[in-house]
Amino acid sequence: MSDQEVPIGILLDGFDLRAILDRVPDKKGSEPTPPDPIDNRTHLVLVQRLSDLPDPQFEQVLFGLKPSTGLISSEAQGKRAVDLLTWLEGPTGKGYPALLEVLTDLGIPRP
């Protein structure tokens, strides 16, 4: 299914159905593909930036990305930032473009 074939009504609660469908195994049994990794420097800058956010802003980032309940710990924010990036990198995560979009929407400087 191409991007042009998916009607705008498919976008629900901030979830892009196309991104979800791209991760669903096809009938041949292939596994979902994890998001492309980012370079180490950008990864470190992102974890530092997320760790340094005031708690209300970090909560806004989480709200914008909507990770599944229980994936992000309730520990110190540095640990929560690592949990968030680990989820983003994993096969069920939304990937870094989603994080960068949320940061931009919230007016938080991007790396």
N, C-alpha and C positions, 0 to 999 in steps of 0.2 A: 504494500500500500504506500503510495507516495504521499509526501507532505501536502500536495494539492488536493488529494482525495479525501482527507480527513476534515469533516466540517468543524467549524469553530465550537459548536455545541458539545463536542467531545471533551473539551477542557472542563474538568470538574474540580472544584475546590483547589485550584492551583496545581492539579496533577495533569500532566500532559499524557493522554492515553497513548499517543504514538511512542513516547519514550518507554512506557510500560510494555506495550506490545513488542517493541524491539528486543526486550529482555526475556520474553516468553519463548521457551524452546519450541522449535517448529516440529512438525510431525516426524521428522527424521531423528529427533532426540538430541539435537545439539543443545549445549548448555548456554545460558545467558552470558553475554560478554560483559566483563566488568568495565567501568569507565576507563578511558585512557589515563595513565598516570601523569602526574606533573613532575617537573624537575625538583630536585631536592631543595634548592634554595627557596623556590616558591612555596613548597610544602612547609618549610620551617618558618617562613614569613607569615603564612596563613595561620599556623598554630599559635604563633606569638601574638598576632593581631587578635585572634579570637580569644585567647587567654586574657588579653589586656582590656577587652571590652567591659564596660560596666554591666553588671548582671542583667538589668532590664533590656539592654541592647542584645546581649547574648540570647536571652529568652525570645526576643523578636526574631533573631536569626533562626532559632529552632522552630518557632511558629511558622516562619516562611518556608522552611524546608520540610517540615512535618515528618521527622523520622518516627518509626514505629515506637510505641510505648515500650520502655524498658531497655532501649538500645543506648541511651545516654544516661550515664550514672548521675547520682545526686551528690557526688563528691566535689572536691575543689574544681574551680572553673578550668584550670589547666588540664585536668583529667577529662573533663567534659568536652573540651576542645579536641583533645586527641580522640575521644570516642566519636565525635561528630565527623572528623576527617576519616577515621577508620571506616565508618559506615558509608560515607560518600565514595570511598575508593572501592568498596565491596560490590558484589554482584547485585545486591538489592538497593544500593545507594543511587542517588540521583546524579552523581558526578560533580566535578568542580564547576562546570558552567552554571549549574543551578545555584551553587553557593555564591559565585561571583555576581550573578543576577540579583540575588537577595541582598548582598552587600551594597550593590549599586542602588537598589530600590530604597534601602534604608539610609542612604547617604554616608555609608561607611567606606573610607578609602580602601581601594583594592590594591593588592601587591602588583 
